[in-house]
Amino acid sequence: MSDAAPTAPVIRADAPGSFPHRTLAERHPAIIRQVRAGLPYEPPQQRALDALLKNCTEGVIEPLPADAPDRERWQSWGMDTYAGQSWFDVPWLWAESYFYRSLLGAVGYFGPGAWRGIDPFRPSKTGELHSAETDAELSALDDLRDRPADDRDRALLSGSLWGNRADLSFQLSAEGGERREAVPGLVADDSDLLWSLLPPGGTGTLCLVADNAGRELVPDLLLIAALLTEPRIGRGVLHLKPTPYYVSDATTADVVDALHRLRSAGGLAGEYGDTLWSALGDGRVLVTHPFSCSPLPYADMPDDLRADFAAADLTLFKGDLNYRRLVGDRYWPATTPFEEVTAYFPGPVAALRTLKSEVVTGLSAATEAALDKAEGRKWLTSGTHALIQVNPSAGPDGQ
């Protein structure tokens, strides 16, 4: 790797017809309408949501109120720099993140009233968690009980990877609101390298930076439970969002809901649920950090979070948004080495992600060419391809 960190243009949403532009112009209004219809908000919340709907498509970024509890934090994250600018002209990652913070403000999440602390996305999350599809997946888990441990681990890793298709915010923008079927196959597969960092009999620490709740969180939890049970790890740490974020991102409340769902399922799912329930009671599993809801890449993480990741034997980032923040939300050439864009990370790091945005690194030129020939550039955002990437040498000794 060269002394200079690799760079590429930051993604913005100012080009009409582009994927980021459609996200701000179409997906965000759809999310506001869903939230408004999903809970019986009172007139003040209804008016605030209507105002946000108009502002996010026609207006400019407005600073948080003077009494907002996190105003100072957002100032350090660039709020004063971007206030007064169009949502479409600032970095896309920043605009998206600030939209969700603004949505929480509109529904009174931080206020003194009755709606304080109420997750506006909860109806969607719980509906998915108790769906017939979840029932079937948990019942099928018992088929893995008598399989060799390596086969079971790989099946659970695959479930965690492809479970990302259940991302609720992505479904909102799918044609007809229907989920698209995934094409089996990975555009990059470092799974053997990942398993080498989690050997049988291991007693190290795995940090899993969670993405979505509901049907995606369930296989993430099952994977951690299996790794603890065998064991391949001695400690599993789940990094969660401290507040609701990006429609379906997992919070502590979502983990509790998922564990109740697992424990009520019986069979192997119930056993794994009990394992995790005990682990929570021992203080071994859950971490929240304000930076998890920041509009910045992980290259800008604060020192205390950096120390947490440095202490882990492996940190595993789940999902598309976490991938964007891990490698930087930029128009990277697809062949940019994953190891280069994650060299800053304080320890071994891996990514498990289905592709739903225009950010990707670490592909071979042949793979990119084949995908372009078959699908144009739609493969970047369709959610029908996935990757498992590992940088085992990230951290002070590997840079």
N, C-alpha and C positions, 0 to 999 in steps of 0.2 A: 504494500500500500504506500502511496506517496505521502509526503509530509502534510500536504494540504488535503482537507476533507473534501470529498466529492460534492458537487453542487449541481442544481438544475433549477429551472424556473418554478417559483411558488405557484400553486394552483389557485386561480381566482374564478369567479363566476360571471365575468363581464362579457362573455361571448354568447349571444343568444343562440339557443339550440344545443349548447354544450351540456354535458351531463351535470356539471355543477350548477349551471344556470337553471336547468329544469328542477334541480333539487330545491333551490330557493324559491323559484316562481310557482312550482306546482306541488311538490311534496310538502313543504312547510305549511301552505294554506290548508292542504288536506289534513295535516296533523292537527292544526288548530280546530278545524271543524269536528274532527273525531273527538278531541278532548272536550269541546263544548257540549257535544251530544252524549258523552259517556258518563257524566256525573251531573247531578242536579244543582249546578252552580247558581248562586244568587245573582241579582242584577248587577252588583258591582263587578263580579268576576266576568259576567257575560259582556259587559261593556268594555272591560279591559281586554278580553280576548278579541272582540270585534276591532278594537283599536290596533292591537298587534297585527291582526290579519291585514289591515290596510297599510300599516307601517312597514311590514316586512316585504311588501311587494312594491310599494309606491314611495315610501318615505326614506329617511336616513336613520342611521344608528343613533340612538339616544342614550345618554349616560344613565346609570342606575340612580335611583333616588338617594338623597343625602343620607337617609336613615337606613339604607340597605346594609345588612350585617356583613356582607362580603364586598362592599364597595371598594375598600382599600385594596383588597386582593385583586379585583378586576382592574383597578388602576395600574397595578404592577404588571398585569397581563396585557396592557395595551389599550384599555378602554378610552382613555383621554386622547390617544393618538387617532383612533378610528371614529370617535364620536363626530357626527355631522357628515360622515361619508355615506354613500350608498352601500347597502348590504352587498351589492354585486361587485363593488370595487375593492373590497378588502380581501385578505386571504380567506379562501373558502373554509378552511378548518376553523378560523376565528369566527367567521360569520355564523356557521352552523352552531358552534358551541354557545355563542352569545344569544342566538335564537332560543335555545332551550333554557338558558338562564332567564331570558325575558318571559318565556312562557310560564315558568314557575312563579315569577313575580306577578303575572297577570291573574293566576288562579289563587293567589294569596298564600302560597306555600311558606313564605317567610314571614307572613304577617301575624298580627295578634289575634285574628278572628278564628272562627270555627273551622276554616279550611287550612289552618296551619299544619304543615307536615303531611298533608294528604297527597298521595301519589296520583297525579292526573292520568297516568298510564295504567293504573292498576286493573281496570276492567279488561283491557286487552291481555295483560300478563296472566291473570288468573283464569281467564277463559281458555287460553292455550294450554295452561298447565293441567287443566282437568278435562282435556279433550279426549275423544276416543282414540286418536292417534297416540297420545301419551300412554293410554291404557295398554295399547297393543305393544308399544315399545318396551314397557316395563315387564309385561308378561313374557316377551321374547327373550329377555335377559336371562331367564332360567336355562335357556338352551346353552348358555356359555359355562354353566357351573362345572360340567365334567370335561370341558376342553382343556388342553394344556395351557399353562399360565401364559406362555408367549402368545398363543392364539387369542386368548381372552384379552390380553393387553392390547394387541393390535386391533381387535374388533372395537374395544372401547375407545382407543385413540381415533379410529375412523368415525365412530359415532360422535365424538367430540368435535372433530373437524367438520363433518357434513351437517351436524346439528345447527351450524351457523345459518343454514338456509331458512331457519325459523325466525330470523330477524324480523320483528314486526314492522319496523319502520320501512324496511325494504319491500315488504308485501304491499304497503300502501301505494307504492309507485308502480307495481306490476300491472300489466294490462288486465283489466277486469278484476283486479284485486286478488287474482288467483296465484298460488305458489307455482313456480316453474320447477319442472323436474330437472334434477342435476344429471349431467353427463358423467358417468364414472371415469375417474382418471385425474391425475394430478399434473399440473404444469411444472412442479418442482417437488421432489420427494427426498427429504433428508431423514426419513423416519429411522433408518438403521443407526444413523449418527445420534439421533435423539435417544434411542434406547441404550446406546453405549454410555450415555451420561446418567442413566438411571438403571444400574445393573441390579440383578437379583441379589437379595440380601443387603441392599443399600440402606443406609441410615441417614442420608443427607436430607437437605431441605429443597422442596420444589415450591416456587412461587408461581401461581397461575393468575394472570391478570384477566379477570373475567370480562366477558362482553355482555351477551344478552341473557335475560331471564327466561322463564317458561321452559319450553322444550329444548332450548339450547343449554340452559344451566343444568338441567338434569343429567345429561351425559358428561358434562364437566365434573359434576359432583361424583358421579359413578367412577370416573377415571381416577380421581384423587383417592376415593375409598379403596379401589382395587390396589393402587400403588402402596397405600398404607397397610393393607391386609397381607400382601404377599411375603415380605415387604420389598419394595424397591426404593422407598423413601421412609425416613423416620418422622418427617414433619411435612405437612402440606399447608401452605399459606395461600388463602384466596383473597386477592385484592379486588375490592368492590367499589362501586361509586357511592360517595357519601350522600348524594341526593339523586332523585330521578333524572335521567339523562338520555338523550337520543331515543326516546320512546320506550325501548325495551331493555336498556342496560341494567344489569343486576345490582341491587342494593341488598343490605342485610335482611330487610323484610322479605325480599324475594327468595333469599337462601332459606329462611325459616319456612316459607310457604312450600318450597321445593322439598325440604326435608320431611315436612309433614306428609307430602304426597308420596315420597319414597317409603316412609315407614308404614303407611297405610296400605301399600301395595302388596306386602308379603313377599315371600320368596327371596331370591338373591337381592332384589331391589330393596326390600325391607331390611335385610342384614346390612347392606351397605349404608342405608339410611341411619341405622343404629350406630354403626361405626363412626359416621360423621357427627352424629348428635353427641356422642361421647367426646370426640375430638374438640368440638366447640366448647364443651364444658371444661375441658382442660386448658382452654385458651390457646389452642394451637393453630387455629384455622383462619380467622377473619381479620382483615385489615382494611381500613378506609383511609384515604388521604385526599385533601382538597385538590391536589394536583391532578387526580384522576378525572376531575371535571374541568380541567383547564383547557384553553384553546391553543395550547402550545405543544410542540413535539417533545418527546421524552429526552432529547438531547439537552433540553433546558430544565430538567428535573431538579428539585432542590436537594440539598446535601443529605437530609435525613432519609428521603426516599431512595437516594442513590446508595446509602449505607444498607438499607434493607435488601435491595437487590444484590449488592455486593456479597452479602452473607449467604445467599442462596447458592446451591449447587447448580441449579438451572432455573431460569425465569422463562415461563411460557406465556406468550401473548396470544390471546384469542380474538379472532374476529377482524373485520375490515377497518373499523375506526382505530382500534389499537395498533393495527399494522401501519396505518397512515401516520400515526403519532410516533411509532417506533422508528420508521425509516425516514420520516419527514414527508410532509404532504406536498410533493413536488412532481413535476413531469419528468421523472427519471427515465432514461433509456432502459428498456426492460432488461438489458444485459448487464446493467450496473451490478457489480457483485454485492450480494446481501452482506457479506463480511465487511465491506468497506463502509456501507451506510450505517452499520451497527457497531462499528469499532469503538465508538464512544462509550458503549454500555459497560457497566462496572463488573459484569460477570457473564458466564455463558448464557446465551439467550436463544430462544426459539420462537417461531411464529406458526400458528395454526389458523388458516384463514381461507374462506371462500371469497372469490374476487367480485367486488361490488363497487369498485371505484377505479379511477384511471391511474392509480399508483401501483406499480409492481417493480420488483427488482429480482435479480438472481436467476433469470431465465437464460437458457442457451439460445443462441441465434437461430438454430434450427427449430426449436420449439416455438419461438415467436413467429417465425416465418410460416410454420405449418398452421398455427392458430389464425394468423391473418388471412391466409389463403382460404381456410375453411369458413371463417366467420366475419371477415373484416376486422374491425376493432371492437365488435360487440362482446367478445370474450372477456374484455376487461371489466365489464359492468353487469353482466347477465346473471352472475351468481351460479353459473353452471360449471365453473372450474375452481380448483382449489390448490393450495400449496402447503407444504410442510418445509420450513427452512430453519436451519440451525447455524449459529456462529459459536462454536465451542471455545474459541480463543478470545472472545471479547473480555474486557477487563484490563487492569493495569499490566498483567503479565503478557497479554496477547496483543497489545496495541503496538 
